Amino acid sequence: MQDAAQYTLEEAGADTARLVLSGRLTLANIGAIEPELKRIASPLASIDLAAVDEIDTVGAWVVCRLAREHNCDITGACEAAERLLAAMRGIEAGGSTRAHRLPVWERVPTALGEKVYGARRGIYGVVGFFGQILLGGASLLRHPTRFPIKALVHQMELVGVTALPIIGLMSFLIGIVIAQQGSVQLEQFGAEALTVNLVGRITLRELGVLMTAIMVAGRSGSAFAAQIGTMKLTEEIDAMRTIGVSPIEVLVIPRILAATFMMLLLGFYASLMAIIGGAVVGDLTLGIPFVTFLLRIQEVVPTHDLWVGLIKAPVFGLIVALAGCYHGMQVRGDSEEVGRRTTMAVVSAIFAVIVLDAFFAVFFTEVGWG
């Protein structure tokens, strides 16, 4: 039995030939003769497979293509070869490999409907998750001895204490940028002294809390989603339910309380660091002494600006923690879902924080705290 695929051309009549194939017409062997078979120019009367020892789908496809191109018959095929040839007949080599797509007038409404239903499922899921948190909180109020105080303290350390260096540095640099760029613009009107007002109000009221919320979302919100998602994937949460421990009480509520409370402190800390950064720029470039800059802040910044930031901070912390824990609890399937849900947690938290910040800006302006 020969392993290599071979062919010969025999005369079959006027200007026609008979192609005789032999050997093993398989994927591993037919590649050597397939380019030569393509270059056969003389018309073929038939293709003889009587001398073929073995044939697979690739060989059957090559034979069927030749028969189709030369409009000839295939003879001498054994029963097994005939089954493969029957399966390969009608397959066009140049057919489209693109997936079928609906027309655009059907595809767009279909995609829109899927998004609407997906949003509805998301709303149902968030409302249900929030309900579970309320039930878990009520259960802890009825049984305060079950409150996971150690978990709460640990999460407060992770969310707040360990974040102090990066948030302090970020806020300090933001204060420097605001003071420097603001003084350049105000200098055109001879109002460099108003840089104090600009730095004080924009950091206490907006940027201090907003940038801190974005940093906490990227740092702690993603950690919540990844930690809980991994526990869900490894069935640790199912094991907790099996032994009668509520994952909401042990995992979710401590993280939400820690993020809400520590966001209040981090937001105030970030505003102070930004003001210090602005005071450094004022002392070095504007001729405003460092202490004078800080004393001036007390005079020009209304008290309600401080309260605006303090009111927004815990709300932002609550949103970030809810997004992280919710997406972590929604992990299903494989490890890829953990990464996808972590990304969704960060994106949704930052988006919600910015939307709420816009709402708060309008609301506080309407109540006279503009």
N, C-alpha and C positions, 0 to 999 in steps of 0.2 A: 504494500500500500504506500503510495507516494504522498508526502506531506504538502509539497508545493502545489499551488494552483497553476495549471497550464492550459493553453488553448492552441488549437490549430484551425486553419481555414482550408476547407476542401471545396472544390468546384461542384456546384449543384445545377449548373445550367448556364445559359447565356447571361453574362454580366452579373451573375449571382453566386453566392458562396454559402457554404454551410459551416457554422461555427461549432466546433467540437470542444467542449470544456472537460477537463479532467482534474483529478487530484481533490484537494480539500478547499471548497469555496467557503471559507470562514473569515471572520474578521481579521485573524492573525495572518492569513495567507493571501487573501485576494488583493490586498493593497499593491502587491508587486505587479500585477497584470492589469489592474483596473484602468490606469492611464492609457495603456496600449489599446484596451477594448474601446475606450472613448474615441480613439483616433481611427478606428476602422471606417474606411470610406465606402468600400464596395457594399452594395445592398446584400442583406442576408436573407436567405430563403428560410432558414430554420436555425435553431440553437439546440444542439444535442447535449443532454446531460447524462447519457448512459454510462459514461466513464467517471462520473463524479463519485468520489468516495464519501464525502461528508459536505453538508451545506447548512448554513445557519441563516438567520434573517437578513444579515448584511449581504451574503452571497445571493439569496433569493431576490433581494431588492435590486442588486446590480443586474441580474439576469432579466428581471421584469422590465427594467429601464431600457436595456438593449433591445428587448423584444418590442417594446413600445416605440422606440426610435426608428427601428427598421421595419416595423409592421410585419413581423414574422412570427412563426409558431415556435413553441418550446416542446421538444420531444425527448423521450428516454428518461423522464423524471420518475424516480421511485415514489412510493406512497408518501413517505415523510417529506420528501422534497416538494411533492405536489401540494401538500397542505400548506407549506410555507409560501409557495408561489401563489396559491389562492388568496392567502392573507395579504400578500404584497401587491397583488394586482389592483389597479385603481388608485394607488397612492402616487400623487404627483410630487416629483422632487422639487419643483419650483413653487409649490403651494405656499400660501401665506402662513407664517408661524405666529402672527399677532393674535392676541386674545380678542374674542368678539367684544365689541363695544356698542352700547346702545347709541342711537342718534342723540345729538346734543339736546334736542327739545324734550327727550325723555330722561337723559342722564342728569341734567341740572335739577329738575323737580325731584327726581329720585334721591339724589345726594342731599338736597335741602330737607326732604322728609326724614332721611336717616339722621341728619343733624338735629332736627327738632325732637325726634324720638329719643336720641341720645341725651339731649339736654333734659328732657323730661325724666329719664331714668336717673340722670345725675342729681336732679332736684329731689326726687324721691329718696335717693340714697343719702343725701346730705341731711334731709329732714329726719329720716329714720335714725341716722347716726347721732344727730343732735338729741333726739328723743332718748336714745340709749344713754347718752351722757347725763341727761336730766334724771333718768331713773337710777343710774349709778350714783349720782350725787345725793339723791333722796335716800338711797339705801345707806350711804355712808353717814348721813345725818342721823338716821335712826340707830345706827350701830357705829358710833364714833371710834370705838376701839379697833375697828377694822381699817381705819384710815392709814394708808401707807406713808407715814411721815418720813421714814428713811428714804423712800423713793423720791418724795417731794424735795427733800433737802439735796439729794444727789442731782436731780434735774435742775434745781436752782443754781447749783454750782456749775453744771455744764453749760446752761443757757446764759447765766449772768457773769459769774466770777471769771471763768476762763475766757469770756469774750471781751473783758475790759481792755486788754492791750490793743487788740485790732480795732475795736470801735473807738477807743481813745485816739489812736493814731489817725484813723480815717477822719474823725470829726475835727481834730486839730488841723489837718491839711485842708479840709473843706473851709474852715474858718479863715485860714491864710488866703485861699483862693478868693473867697467872697470879699475879704477886706482889700486885697490887692486889686482885683478887677473893679470892684465898686469905687475905690478911690480914684482909679484912672478915669472912669466915666464922670464922677462927681467933680473932678478937678476942672473939667471944661466949664463948669458953672461956678467955680470958686467955692464949692460946698464940700470940701474934703472932710470937714468936721462931722458931716452927716454919715460918714462911714460907720461911726459908732451906732447910730440908729439902724443902719442897714444890717450890720452884723448881728446886733442884739435881737431885732425883731424876726429876721428871717431864720435864725437858728433856733430860737426858743419856740417859735410858732410853727415852722414848717420843716426845714431841712434836717434839724437835729433828730426829730422823731422819725421822719420819713426815711432818711438814710439808715438809721438804726434798724427800722423795721425790715428794710430790704436786706441788710446784712444778717439779721437774725433769721430771715426766711431762707437765705442761702446757706446759712451755717447750721442752725438748729432745726428749721423746718425740714430740710432735706435729711438730717440725721433721724428725726422722728419717723419719717416715711421709710427710710432704709432699715432702721432697727426693727420696727413693727412688721414691715414687709418680710424681712428675713425670718422673723419668728413665725409669721403666718406660713411661709414657705416650708419651714422645717417642722411644721405641725406642733410647735411649742404652745401656740395659743389654743389649739384643740385640746392639748393635754391639760392646760390650765382649766378649761371648761369641764373636762372629764373629772378632775379632782375637786370641782366645786368652787374654783377661784374665778372671779369675774375679770376678764382682760380690760374691760372699761375702767373698773375701779383701780386696778393695779398698774396698768400701762398708760391709759389715756388721760385720766383725770389728773394724776401728778404732773404730767407734761403740760397740760393746758394751764393749770394753776401756776406752775413755775414760769412758763413763758409770759403769762398775763402779768404777774407781779414783777418779774425781773425786767420786762419791757418798760415798765414805769420808771424803774431806777436807771436803766440803761439810756432811755431817752433823755432824762434830765442830765445824766453824766455826759452824754454826747453833746448836748447844748452847751454845757460849761466848757468842755474842751474846745469846741468851736469858737466860743467867745475868747478863750485864752489865745487861740491861734490868731484871731483877729487883733487882739491886744498886742501880740508880738509884732505883727506887721505895722500896727499903728505906732509902736515905739521906735521901730527901726526905719520906717520910710516916711511916716506922716508927721513925726515930731510930737506925737501925743504920748505922754508918759504912760507906762504900763498901768500903774495904779489909777491914774486919772481916767484912763479908758474904762477900767472896771467900775469906778465910781460913777462915771457918766452913764454906764449901762443902766444903773438903778434909777436914774432920773428920766431917761428917754424911753425906756421900755415899759409899756403899761403892764400892770399886774395880770390883766386878763390874757395877755399873750402867753405868760407862763402857764396859766390854767388851761389854755387851749391845748398846749403841748401835753400837759399832764392828763388831760381827758382823752386825747387821741391815743396815747401810748398803750394803755392796757387793752383798748379795743383792737389795735393793730396786733398786739401780742396774742390775743385770743384768736384772731383770724389766721395768723401764721401757724399756731399750734393745731387748730382745727383742720387746716388743709393738710398738714403733715401727717397727723394721726389718721385722718379719714382715708387718704390715699394709701397709707401703709396697711390699713385694714382691708383694702380692696384688692390686694395682691392675690393673683390666682395663677396657677400654671407653673411657670419656670422662672429661673433667675433673671431672665431678660425683663420680666414684668416688674421686678424690683427697681431696675434702672428707669424704666418708663414711668412708673408711678412716682418715683423720686423727682424726676424732671417735672411731671405734672403738678406735684405738690409745690415746688418752688415757683413755677410759672403762675399757677392759680393764686398763690398767696400774694405774690408781688402785684399781680393784676388787681386783686381785691383790695389791697392796701392803697393803691393809687386811686382807684375809684372811690373808696371811702374818704380818702384825703380830699378829693375834689368836693364830695358831698359836705364834709365838715367845713371846708372853706366857705361854701355858699351859706351853710347853716349859721355859722358864727358871725358872718357878715350881717345876715338878716336880724340876728338878735342883738346887734350893736357891739359885737366884739371884733369889728373889722380892723 
